[in-house]
Each structure stands twice: as C-alpha cells, then as structure tokens.
C-alpha cells in the first residue's frame, strides 16, 4: 500500500512541484495551503507524514504542529518542516516539539526524498 504524504505550503507552485516529485516516487499526495487546512486534512486523511511550511496564512506551521501534537488522532504523524526562513532557534524549537527535521528552501529534492524514505521506513 502506498504511503500518504500531506504537503502544506502557501506557495502553490512549490506544492505542485513537490507533489509531482512525491508521486514519481510512488507516494500518494494530499495538499493544503495553510495551517488550518493542514489540521483538518491530517484528522480526516490520516497521512503517514506531513511536510509543513512554517510561515503561512490562517495558521502558521508551528501553531498547526502544536495542535497536531496535542490531538490523539494526529500526535504520532511524523512532520518535516520546510522553510524559506531558517533560524537556529526555530529549528531547536520544532525539534524539541517533536518534528523529525527542518529543511531550508530551496531544498535538494533527492535529499528530501531520501529523508522521507528513511522516516517512513522506520515507522
């Protein structure tokens, strides 16, 4: 059975390109464009992994992640943050909160797929 990944970013072009790459690597993909949609889809779709931007409208990624971590049905979903604004303090914060990693944009697509495969193979 294919693993399902939820891609969350307010940059529609990035979501489209990342979704294509993930589908080429045999993943099912669902998409959201803000933290509010992320929480809703995580609860209804039960993805195996979430790729989550930090700065978004209607609820930022850290706020959405906090809600996911405090909800029984979503607390175990692994999350990788992807951000255009890397900051060592934010990285420490999200890792301490339970994120699997934080990746800076622009990112290396092959390295991201490798990281996703490693995380999903371990669950």
Buried (B, 14 or more C-beta within 10 A) or exposed (E): EEBBBBBBBBBEEBBEEBBEBBEEBEBBBBBBBBBBBBBEBBBEEEBBBBBBBBEBEEBBBBBBBBBBBEEEEBEEBBBBBBBBEEEEEBBEBBEEBBBBBBBBEEBEBEEBBEBBEEBBEEE
